């Protein structure tokens, strides 16, 4: 496993806010370094029990980020590492909404 998400389960049960942390395996970090990967980011999708989706793009080198949940119940969190030459293009491709819903900008995903 190359990416592990970490959070305090007690905090998640009692608060609408958690501090999300992550750990990247050494082989993955070595791959980024050896291949001069620029702008590695953590792409996080959160799905509420009602199906509402929110997306976040965090700097992979950040030690932690605050995640807020706007509905009670069990949420599904999916995360992956993404990178590209331009941060603005990643934001545009992954966080863009159309008619209030997220979609993937196809030119970015090749």
C-alpha positions as YAML, in Angstrom:
chain: A
units: angstrom
residues:
- id: 1
  name: UNK
  ca: [0.00, 0.00, 0.00]
- id: 2
  name: UNK
  ca: [1.50, 3.33, -1.04]
- id: 3
  name: UNK
  ca: [-0.85, 5.70, 0.79]
- id: 4
  name: UNK
  ca: [-2.41, 5.47, 4.22]
- id: 5
  name: UNK
  ca: [-4.98, 7.91, 5.64]
- id: 6
  name: UNK
  ca: [-4.91, 8.55, 9.37]
- id: 7
  name: UNK
  ca: [-7.43, 10.18, 11.70]
- id: 8
  name: UNK
  ca: [-8.61, 9.89, 15.29]
- id: 9
  name: UNK
  ca: [-11.64, 7.60, 15.28]
- id: 10
  name: UNK
  ca: [-12.86, 9.05, 18.60]
- id: 11
  name: UNK
  ca: [-12.84, 12.54, 17.09]
- id: 12
  name: UNK
  ca: [-14.71, 11.29, 14.01]
- id: 13
  name: UNK
  ca: [-17.50, 9.86, 16.19]
- id: 14
  name: UNK
  ca: [-18.01, 13.00, 18.26]
- id: 15
  name: UNK
  ca: [-17.29, 15.90, 15.91]
- id: 16
  name: UNK
  ca: [-18.20, 17.14, 12.45]
- id: 17
  name: UNK
  ca: [-14.53, 18.01, 11.94]
- id: 18
  name: UNK
  ca: [-11.49, 15.73, 11.80]
- id: 19
  name: UNK
  ca: [-7.81, 16.28, 11.30]
- id: 20
  name: UNK
  ca: [-6.87, 14.11, 8.32]
- id: 21
  name: UNK
  ca: [-3.25, 13.00, 8.08]
- id: 22
  name: UNK
  ca: [-1.56, 10.72, 5.58]
- id: 23
  name: UNK
  ca: [1.53, 8.65, 5.22]
- id: 24
  name: UNK
  ca: [3.25, 7.84, 1.92]
- id: 25
  name: UNK
  ca: [5.28, 4.62, 1.66]
- id: 26
  name: UNK
  ca: [9.01, 5.04, 1.11]
- id: 27
  name: UNK
  ca: [8.99, 3.35, -2.34]
- id: 28
  name: UNK
  ca: [6.35, 5.84, -3.50]
- id: 29
  name: UNK
  ca: [8.29, 8.81, -2.13]
- id: 30
  name: UNK
  ca: [11.46, 7.44, -3.78]
- id: 31
  name: UNK
  ca: [9.60, 7.08, -7.09]
- id: 32
  name: UNK
  ca: [8.52, 10.74, -6.95]
- id: 33
  name: UNK
  ca: [12.06, 11.85, -6.14]
- id: 34
  name: UNK
  ca: [13.80, 9.62, -8.72]
- id: 35
  name: UNK
  ca: [11.40, 10.61, -11.52]
- id: 36
  name: UNK
  ca: [11.35, 14.29, -10.56]
- id: 37
  name: UNK
  ca: [7.56, 14.24, -10.15]
- id: 38
  name: UNK
  ca: [6.34, 17.80, -9.69]
- id: 39
  name: UNK
  ca: [3.33, 18.92, -7.71]
- id: 40
  name: UNK
  ca: [2.23, 15.68, -6.03]
- id: 41
  name: UNK
  ca: [-1.17, 16.31, -4.46]
- id: 42
  name: UNK
  ca: [-3.60, 14.30, -2.37]
- id: 43
  name: UNK
  ca: [-6.98, 14.10, -4.10]
- id: 44
  name: UNK
  ca: [-9.75, 13.28, -1.59]
- id: 45
  name: UNK
  ca: [-13.38, 12.49, -2.40]
- id: 46
  name: UNK
  ca: [-15.89, 12.36, 0.45]
- id: 47
  name: UNK
  ca: [-19.34, 10.86, -0.02]
- id: 48
  name: UNK
  ca: [-22.01, 11.49, 2.60]
- id: 49
  name: UNK
  ca: [-24.67, 8.92, 3.57]
- id: 50
  name: UNK
  ca: [-27.10, 10.80, 1.32]
- id: 51
  name: UNK
  ca: [-24.76, 10.54, -1.69]
- id: 52
  name: UNK
  ca: [-23.56, 14.15, -1.65]
- id: 53
  name: UNK
  ca: [-19.96, 14.36, -2.84]
- id: 54
  name: UNK
  ca: [-17.24, 16.84, -1.91]
- id: 55
  name: UNK
  ca: [-13.71, 16.92, -3.29]
- id: 56
  name: UNK
  ca: [-10.47, 18.30, -1.93]
- id: 57
  name: UNK
  ca: [-6.98, 18.71, -3.31]
- id: 58
  name: UNK
  ca: [-4.24, 18.93, -0.67]
- id: 59
  name: UNK
  ca: [-0.51, 19.44, -0.91]
- id: 60
  name: UNK
  ca: [1.04, 16.01, -0.33]
- id: 61
  name: UNK
  ca: [3.79, 17.57, 1.80]
- id: 62
  name: UNK
  ca: [1.28, 19.14, 4.21]
- id: 63
  name: UNK
  ca: [1.32, 17.40, 7.62]
- id: 64
  name: UNK
  ca: [-2.49, 17.44, 8.01]
- id: 65
  name: UNK
  ca: [-5.68, 19.07, 6.80]
- id: 66
  name: UNK
  ca: [-9.00, 19.79, 8.45]
- id: 67
  name: UNK
  ca: [-12.00, 17.96, 6.99]
- id: 68
  name: UNK
  ca: [-15.53, 19.09, 7.78]
- id: 69
  name: UNK
  ca: [-18.60, 16.91, 7.42]
- id: 70
  name: UNK
  ca: [-21.91, 18.65, 6.87]
- id: 71
  name: UNK
  ca: [-24.23, 15.69, 7.43]
- id: 72
  name: UNK
  ca: [-24.49, 13.09, 10.19]
- id: 73
  name: UNK
  ca: [-23.73, 9.43, 9.55]
- id: 74
  name: UNK
  ca: [-20.96, 7.33, 8.08]
- id: 75
  name: UNK
  ca: [-19.07, 8.97, 5.22]
- id: 76
  name: UNK
  ca: [-16.91, 7.25, 2.61]
- id: 77
  name: UNK
  ca: [-13.48, 8.77, 2.05]
- id: 78
  name: UNK
  ca: [-11.48, 7.87, -1.07]
- id: 79
  name: UNK
  ca: [-8.03, 9.26, -1.73]
- id: 80
  name: UNK
  ca: [-5.33, 9.00, -4.35]
- id: 81
  name: UNK
  ca: [-2.11, 10.75, -5.23]
- id: 82
  name: UNK
  ca: [-2.22, 12.86, -8.39]
- id: 83
  name: UNK
  ca: [0.36, 15.07, -10.04]
- id: 84
  name: UNK
  ca: [0.83, 17.24, -13.06]
- id: 85
  name: UNK
  ca: [2.91, 20.09, -14.39]
- id: 86
  name: UNK
  ca: [0.36, 22.78, -13.49]
- id: 87
  name: UNK
  ca: [-1.52, 23.09, -10.20]
- id: 88
  name: UNK
  ca: [-4.20, 25.30, -11.70]
- id: 89
  name: UNK
  ca: [-4.96, 22.65, -14.34]
- id: 90
  name: UNK
  ca: [-5.33, 19.98, -11.63]
- id: 91
  name: UNK
  ca: [-7.70, 22.19, -9.64]
- id: 92
  name: UNK
  ca: [-9.72, 22.89, -12.78]
- id: 93
  name: UNK
  ca: [-9.86, 19.24, -13.82]
- id: 94
  name: UNK
  ca: [-10.65, 17.67, -10.45]
- id: 95
  name: UNK
  ca: [-12.63, 20.27, -8.51]
- id: 96
  name: UNK
  ca: [-14.80, 21.75, -11.23]
- id: 97
  name: UNK
  ca: [-18.57, 21.57, -10.95]
- id: 98
  name: UNK
  ca: [-21.27, 21.68, -13.60]
- id: 99
  name: UNK
  ca: [-24.89, 22.18, -12.53]
- id: 100
  name: UNK
  ca: [-23.84, 21.75, -8.91]
- id: 101
  name: UNK
  ca: [-22.15, 18.37, -9.49]
- id: 102
  name: UNK
  ca: [-18.52, 17.44, -9.88]
- id: 103
  name: UNK
  ca: [-17.24, 16.01, -13.11]
- id: 104
  name: UNK
  ca: [-13.85, 15.04, -14.48]
- id: 105
  name: UNK
  ca: [-12.45, 17.27, -17.18]
- id: 106
  name: UNK
  ca: [-11.58, 14.62, -19.76]
- id: 107
  name: UNK
  ca: [-8.58, 16.37, -21.30]
- id: 108
  name: UNK
  ca: [-6.80, 16.13, -17.96]
- id: 109
  name: UNK
  ca: [-7.29, 12.37, -17.56]
- id: 110
  name: UNK
  ca: [-5.27, 10.80, -20.30]
...
